[in-house]
């Protein structure tokens, strides 16, 4: 009977050792996977910050390109537009809500009078 106990002990020891090796291998694989993902995340964060900086630079360029100082010469040259003279400006008045319904289109709209 002593032999069965000794053989049984070796089997248990082998199973425990095998279990330890499997668990240790799993931990090592998980850490390796985690390190690789951490490198990917760092690279993506660096790319994201670069893209944010580029977006801010482009927004600044758009703001400068759409300023009146840049747009006015382009509108005058390419589109033959010009700033209106005082006689070409039409001031429209806005009536009160009570008088808007009664006046219809007969109000002072379309005249060159200043309010």
Secondary structure, DSSP 8 states (H G I E B T S, - for coil): -HHHHHHHHHHHHHHHHHHHHHHHHHHHHHHHHHHHHHHHHHHHHHHHHHHHHHHHHHHHHHHHHTSHHHHHHHHHHHS------GGG--------HHHHHHHTT-SSTT-----
